[in-house]
Amino acid sequence: MVFAYKEALKSTYKQRLGACLVSSGRVIATGYNQIRYHRIGSKWSSYESSLHAEVACLTSIDKSRIRNATLYILRISNKDDRPMLSYPCPNCIELIKYLDIKKVVYSIEEYPYYKEVKTKELNDDFAE
């Protein structure tokens, strides 16, 4: 979670999230959420969109390097850097399952400040 925390600190978005992918005890990819700007038609018009920390992390590495991997996701408060709930959204869950990540560890607001689940236990109708 330390690497996910360091990634979350890089974010300038209103919800600061960091993600870290670990395989065989080694960090193989990291990412954080961020705002991206895309052009629409001409060079004078653009629109803003967000890149989720999980997507930034998982698309930065070749799928063949992911074996028995665990994805760590941490969301921190803008006020005091406290851990907050970082359960993945439905689109990120779909990507996590597609890449066959074995476990996901996400931050929660109460001690011990994280929860570990097997990927098959993730669902998009989560309500804690």
C-alpha positions in Angstrom: 0.0 0.0 0.0 3.0 2.3 0.4 3.5 2.4 -3.4 -0.2 3.1 -3.9 0.0 5.9 -1.4 3.0 7.5 -3.2 1.1 7.3 -6.5 -2.1 8.8 -4.9 0.0 11.8 -3.8 0.9 12.5 -7.4 -2.8 13.0 -8.3 -4.1 16.6 -8.6 -7.7 15.3 -9.1 -10.4 15.9 -6.5 -10.4 12.2 -5.5 -6.7 11.2 -5.2 -6.2 7.5 -5.9 -3.1 5.4 -6.5 -2.8 1.9 -7.7 0.1 -0.6 -7.6 0.3 -4.1 -9.2 2.5 -6.7 -7.4 3.5 -10.0 -8.7 5.8 -12.5 -6.9 6.5 -9.9 -4.2 7.7 -7.3 -6.7 6.0 -4.1 -7.9 5.5 -4.4 -11.6 3.3 -1.4 -12.4 1.9 1.8 -10.7 -0.5 4.5 -11.7 -2.7 7.3 -10.3 -5.9 9.0 -11.4 -5.6 12.1 -13.4 -7.4 14.5 -15.7 -6.8 14.1 -19.4 -7.7 16.6 -22.2 -8.8 15.4 -25.6 -9.2 17.3 -28.8 -12.6 17.4 -30.5 -12.4 18.3 -34.2 -10.2 21.3 -34.3 -7.2 22.3 -32.3 -9.2 25.0 -30.5 -11.8 22.7 -28.8 -11.1 20.1 -26.2 -12.9 18.2 -23.5 -11.8 16.9 -20.1 -12.0 13.3 -18.9 -10.6 11.3 -16.1 -8.2 8.4 -16.2 -8.7 6.0 -13.3 -5.7 4.9 -11.2 -6.5 1.2 -11.9 -6.6 1.8 -15.7 -3.4 3.9 -15.6 -1.6 1.1 -13.7 -2.9 -1.9 -15.6 -2.5 -0.5 -19.1 1.2 0.5 -18.4 2.3 -3.1 -18.5 2.2 -6.0 -20.9 -0.5 -8.6 -20.1 2.0 -11.4 -20.4 3.9 -10.1 -17.3 0.8 -10.4 -15.1 0.9 -13.7 -13.2 -0.8 -14.3 -9.8 -0.8 -10.6 -9.4 -2.4 -8.5 -6.6 -3.7 -5.0 -7.3 -3.5 -2.5 -4.4 -5.8 0.6 -4.7 -5.7 3.5 -2.2 -7.8 6.6 -2.0 -6.7 9.4 0.3 -8.6 12.4 1.7 -7.7 15.8 0.3 -7.9 17.3 3.8 -5.5 15.0 5.8 -4.4 12.1 3.6 -6.6 9.6 5.5 -7.5 6.4 3.7 -11.0 6.4 2.2 -13.1 3.8 0.3 -11.5 2.9 -3.0 -13.6 0.0 -4.3 -13.2 -0.2 -8.1 -15.9 1.0 -10.4 -17.7 -1.4 -12.7 -15.5 -0.6 -15.7 -12.3 -1.1 -13.7 -13.7 -4.4 -12.3 -14.2 -5.6 -15.9 -10.6 -4.7 -16.8 -9.3 -6.4 -13.6 -11.2 -9.6 -14.4 -10.2 -9.5 -18.0 -6.5 -9.3 -17.1 -7.0 -12.2 -14.6 -5.7 -10.3 -11.6 -6.0 -12.8 -8.6 -6.6 -10.4 -5.7 -7.5 -6.8 -5.1 -6.7 -4.9 -1.9 -8.6 -1.6 -1.6 -8.6 1.0 1.1 -11.5 1.5 3.5 -12.2 4.2 6.1 -12.0 2.0 9.3 -9.1 0.1 10.9 -7.3 -1.8 9.5 -7.9 0.6 6.5 -7.9 -2.0 3.8 -9.8 -5.0 2.6 -8.5 -7.9 0.5 -10.8 -9.8 -1.9 -10.4 -12.4 -4.6 -11.2 -11.0 -8.0 -14.1 -13.3 -8.5 -15.7 -11.7 -5.4 -15.8 -8.2 -7.0 -19.1 -7.1 -8.3 -20.5 -3.9 -9.7 -23.4 -3.6 -7.3 -21.1 -3.1 -4.3 -22.6 -1.3 -1.3 -20.6 -1.2 2.0 
